[in-house]
Amino acid sequence: MQSRFSLLLPFFLALALSSASGNPETTSTDKHAQKYEDAVQTFRAAGESGKYFSDSYGYAVFPSIGKGGIGIGGAHGSGRVYAQNAYVGDTKMTQVTVGFQLGGQVYSEIIFFQNKEAFDHFTSGKFEFGAQANAVAITAGASAQAGTGGTGASASGDENHARTAGGYQNGMAVFTVAKGGLMYEASIGGQKFSYKARPTNAKM
């Protein structure tokens, strides 16, 4: 009996390891997808920005962009790109800012594409917002106006009840929702975006 158990032991160990490693991977994948769904739902519920989901060609959403620095700062975030309600690729944003700024800020950002031309421009992999591009980081009880060449936003209550207003500029409209922290400078000018198309057989 002991010798038979010894022969079967590697099989049982392999089976146990396979089962143990499968669940965390699934959980991790689910959590990764959930953060994008949560960010999209926040913008869907944010007043005017919610209307863009029905008339835009697509959008890029960044659940968490971290921004901070004193004097010279930077920002970075990872996002997903959607076209006609389908997840088509991944994007990364980097930004270096110079000027008066203090502290740190974490916020979500969404960029709507008015048409395929704007979508193609963004997904070229070399897209960058001009120096004058701006967006407002929405926080509870705060209100402000700024423009990404015309994009503004305001909020009352919490981020899920934010009231936003804006319009397309050069085929794009940008909205941000602040998640916490302090930052005196909220310009999105200089944000650079890379893009990688999603393999057709890739998991969500």
GIBEL-V610831 format. One record per backbone hydrogen bond with DSSP energy under -0.5 kcal/mol. CO is the residue of the C=O (numbers start at 1). NH is the residue of the N-H. Records with the same first field share a line. If there is no record, write none. Layout:
CO: NH / NH
This chain:
1: 5
2: 6
3: 7
4: 8
5: 9
6: 10
8: 12
9: 13
10: 14
11: 15
12: 16
13: 17
14: 18
15: 19
16: 20
17: 21
18: 22
19: 23
20: 24
21: 25
22: 26
23: 27
24: 28
25: 29
26: 30
27: 31
28: 32
29: 33
30: 34
31: 35
32: 36
33: 37
34: 38
35: 39
36: 40
37: 41
38: 42
39: 43
40: 44
41: 45
43: 46
45: 47
46: 49
47: 50 / 51
48: 51 / 52
49: 52
50: 53
51: 54 / 55
52: 56
57: 84
58: 113
59: 82
60: 111
61: 63 / 80
62: 109
64: 66 / 78
65: 107
66: 76
67: 105
68: 74
70: 72
71: 73 / 99
72: 70
73: 97
74: 68
75: 95
76: 66
77: 93
79: 91
80: 61
81: 88 / 89
82: 59
83: 86
86: 83 / 88
88: 198
89: 81
90: 196
91: 79
92: 194
93: 77
94: 192
95: 75
97: 73
99: 101
101: 71
103: 69
104: 182
105: 67
106: 179 / 180
107: 65
108: 177
109: 62
110: 112 / 175
111: 60
112: 114 / 173
113: 57 / 58
115: 119
116: 120
117: 121
118: 122
119: 123
121: 124
122: 125 / 127
127: 193
129: 190
130: 133
133: 188 / 189
136: 138 / 176
138: 178
139: 142
142: 155
144: 153
147: 134 / 149
152: 165
153: 144
154: 163
156: 158
158: 161
159: 162
162: 164
163: 154
164: 48
165: 152
169: 172
171: 114
172: 169
173: 112
175: 110
176: 138
177: 108
180: 106
184: 186
186: 135
188: 191
191: 129
192: 94
193: 127
194: 92
196: 90
199: 202
